[in-house]
Amino acid sequence: MGFKEFYQGHFSAGDDKIVSPGFVMRVGGVGLALFLLTYFLFSWTMETVIHNRKEVIVPDIAGKSSVNALQVLSENNLAMKIEGYEFNESVPIGTVLRHNPPAGISVREGKIIKVVFSQGGESVFTPNLIGLPLRNAELMLRQRQLGLGEVSEAYSLKAEKGTVLSQDPKPELSVSKNTMVQVTVSAGEPPSGIIMMPDFRQKKSDEAQQWASKSGVSLNITEDAGSLFPGGTILDQKPDPDTVVSADSKISLTVSSRKGAAGDEREYRVHYEVSQSGAQRHIRVVALGKRGEREIFNGLRDPGSKIDLSIPYGGAEKVRIFVNGILVEERPVK
């Protein structure tokens, strides 16, 4: 039968029906036969592949780290899928809490083992308590679901009595909830007979010399000719401010000896005011020039305090100001 005769026999418009029932049945039968053949071939193939795999016992990986757990499963030709994470203070972070199928079950090689890992205890960041009154510091700790630990006192020339001087753990560290934070608070100025190291940084060396003469201590002065600060400015000191010293203490000062700083060279004034709100902040000022980056200030400052610095116009092209490690301002030196 030619194509023309086949078309006229089944699709001719002259017939009462466009498609004959016999044709539909033949096409449907062929389609069903192809579907059944494909299904049985696929089922036979999968059964053959699966049953050719060896059976293995699921190992116990609970309590193991992610690396060790993956290694154990791989040695048994098993796969791993992370199903989730859960907080658990008694189990270190990254440790397997449980898995499915559980240990001891017989499975085929290639089986995917679903694993839940520990996220450790719920973590929070420690707030910056330095510069806060003790009561305010305790309230802030409660808000972060932390506790106030041991409170000790130390004399201070710069902080009012009851103000937090230091803390452990330090600010902005990740710790578990309910961690106890130990603090040291100011006991006010020391009584007569106790000598404490003032903060001489960014002050003139003459002031330090007068204090040393009055207190009966000696100073070891090191000069820095490459400093950007005017000559005679104290750049660094050891020991730190508020350290108890005596006549036997070794006190070292680093002083700028830049030439022509008394007024024969124009200077760029850097003025920065610390925000009135919050606690003490770590301020860092950096000068950038042809000679690279040079730090010109680094220290803690109380809320509302002011920082005034001077650098020569030829000594830098930009000044960057960092607060608690974050760049907050960049100024061109012009």
N, C-alpha and C positions, 0 to 999 in steps of 0.2 A: 504494500500500500504506500503510495506516495504521500508527500506532505500535504498536497492539495486535497487528496481524498480524505486524509486523516482530519484535516481542519474542517472540511465540509461535513464530515460525519459526526463531529463532537461540538463544534463551535458555530455552525452555520446559523445565521439569523433566521433562516426559514424554518428551523425546527421550533417546536413548542418550548423546549428547554435548551438553554445555552450550553450546559454541560450535562452529559448523560450520566446516570447513576452508575453505570458500569465503569466509566472512566474514573469517577471519584473513588470508588471502592478499590480499583487497582492501584491508584496513586497512594491512597491511605494505607493499603496493605504494604506497599514497598516502604513507606515512611516508618511504619511501626516496626517492620523487620529491621530496618537500619538502626532505629533507636534501641531495640532490644539487643542487637548485636553489639552496639557501642557500649551499652550499660554493662553487659556481661564481660566484655573484654576489659573494661576499666576496673570492675570489681575483681576479676581474676588477677589483674596486674597488681593491684593494691594488696590483695591478700597474699600474693606471692612475695612482694617486697617486705611486707610487715612480718610475715611468719618466718621469713629468712633471717630476720634480726634476732640476735640472742636475747635471752631474758637476763636481766640484772636486778640486783637488790638495791633499792634506794638507800644510799649511805646517810648517816646522821650528820648533817652539817649545821645543826643548831649550835649557836655559841661560837661559830667560826667567823672570821673576817670575810669580807666579800671576795678578796683575792684567794684565800684558802678554800672557801666554799666552791668557787668556780673551778679551781684546780682539781678538787676531789670529784666534782661532777664530770669534768672533762675526762678524767682517768677512767670513769665508768661509762663513757660515751653517752652522757646525758647532757641536756641543755638546761639553761637557767633563764628565768624571766622574773624581773622585779615586779612583784604584785603591789607593793606599797611600803610605807614607812610608818613607824609608831614611836612615840616618846616612851622612854623607859629609863628611869634614873639609875637602875641597878645594872643595866647592860650598856657597855661602851658603844659609842656611835659607830655605825658601819658594821655591826655584828648581826648575824642571822638570828632572828627571834623564833621563827617557825617556817615550815615549808610544807608544800602539798604537791604530790603524795608524801606522806610521812615516811620516816625511816623504817626499813624492814619490809616494805611493800615490793613485790616482784613486778617489774615493768619491762617493756621492750627497750632496746637501745634507741637513743634519739628522743626519748620521752622528755618533755619540757617540765621542769620542776619549778613551781611558782614559789617565790621566796619573799618574806617580809623582813625588812631590816629595821634595826633600832636607830633612832635619831638621838639617843642619849636623853639626858634630862632636858626639859624645856629651858632654853637659854634666853638671857636678857643681857643688855649692855649696862655696865656700871655707870651711873651718872657722875658728873664732875662736881664734887662736894667742896673743893678747895675754895676758900673765901666765904663760905656760907656759915651762918650761926649754927651751932650744933642741933638746935631744935628743927630748923629748916632742913638740915641735912637728913635728919631721921625721917621726916615726913616724905622727902624725896625718895629715900630708900624704900619706904613702904609702898609708894606709888609704883615702883619698879618691881615689887614683890621680892625685895631684898631685906636683910635685917642689919641692924646696927650691932657690930661686934664690940670688941674691947676699945675703950676710950682712954687714951693717955694724954698727958699734958706736956707742953714744952714752952719755955719762955720765947717771946718774940718781940722784936723792936718795931716791926711793921704791921702786925695784925692785932686787932683788938681781942681782948679776953673772950674766950668761948668760940672763936672763929676757927674753922677747920684749916689746918696747915698742910696736912698730907693724908693720904688714904691708901689702903691696901685691901683688895686689888685696886690698881690705878684706874683712872677714868677711861671710859669707852672700851673696856675689855668685855669679851663675851664670857659670861658665867652662868651657872645653873641657877634657877629660881631658888629663893630662900638662902642664898649664899650670905654669910655674915661678912660685912665690910668693916674693917678696923680703921679707926681714925685717930689722928693726933690733933688736939686743939690747942689754941694759944692760951697760955697762963698769964698773959700780959707781959709787961716789961720786967726784966730780972731785978731782983733786989740788989742792994749795994754790995759790992764785992765780987759780983759775977760779971765778967766781960763777954759781950757778945759781938760777933762780927757784923757790922752794918753792911748795907748794900751800896757799894761804891761804884758800881758799874754805870758808865756814862757821866760820872762826876769827875771833878778835877783832882789831880794827884795831890795838890796842896791840902785839900780837905782830909785825905787819908793820912797824910803826914802829921797833921795836927792831932787827929784822933790817936794815932800810934804813940805820939809823944805823951799825950795825956794819959793813955791807958798803960803805958810802960811796956809796949810790945815793939818788936822790930819788923820792918818790912823788907821783902826781897823784891826789887822792881826790875822787870824785864821790858825793854823798849821794842816797839814795833814800828819801824820806819815806813812800812808799806801800808799802814792803816789809812783809811779814808777819813777818820775823825781828826779834828783839830789836835795839835800837839798838846800833851798834858792830860788828855782824856783817858780815863781808866777803861780799858776794854774788857778785862776779865779779872777774876779774883779767885783765890783759893785760901781758906775754905769758903763754902757758900754762906750767904747771909743767914743770920740767926744761929750760927754755930758758936758754941761756947769756946773761948780761946783763953790762953794764959801767956805769961811772959816766955814760956818755953815753946809756944806754938810756932809753926812755920807758916808765915803768911806771905803769899806771893801775889803780886799785882802785875798785870800786863798793861803798859801805858803807851799811848800813841806818841811817836816822836816825829810826826810828819812835819817837814820843814815848811815855813811860810804860812802856817795856819793861824797866825795871830791876827790877820786882817789884810794881808797883802794879796790874797787870792779870794775871788768871789766864791761863795759857798751856797749850796742848795739846802734849804731847810726842809726837813721831813717832820711833819706834825701829824700825829694820829691820836684820836681819842677812843678809849675803850668804851664799849656800850655800858650804859648805866645799869642795865638789867642783868640778871643771872649771877654766875659765880666768877671766880678768877679765871683768866684766860691766858693761854700760852701765845705770846706774840713773837713773831719772827720777821725781821726786815732784811731783805737781801738787795744788794746793788748789783746790776748787770752792766758790764762794759766790755771793752776790747780785751781786757785781761781775764774775762770770764766772770763767774758768779762769786760774790764776796758777801759774807754775812756781816751785817753791821749792828744787828741787835737780836738778842735771843733771851727771853725771860718771861716769867709770869707777872701779870699785872692785874690789879684789882679793878672791879667795875668802876667806871667813871674816871679812871686815872688817865694821864696824858703822857705821851712819848714825844720828845723833841730831840731830833738828831740833825747833824750838819755834815754834808759831804761836799768836796770840791766839784765844780761843774765839769771839770775835765776827768773826774774819777769814775763817772758812771753815765750810762745812757738811759737806764730805766731803774726804777725802784719797785720792788714787789713786797707786799705786806701779806703775811700769812697769820691767820687766827686759828688756833687749835689744829694746825696742819693744813688748813684750807686757804687757798689763795683768794683773798677778798678784794684786793685792789692792786692795780699796776699803774704807776705814774711815770711819764717821761721826764727826764731831768733837762729842763730848758728854762 
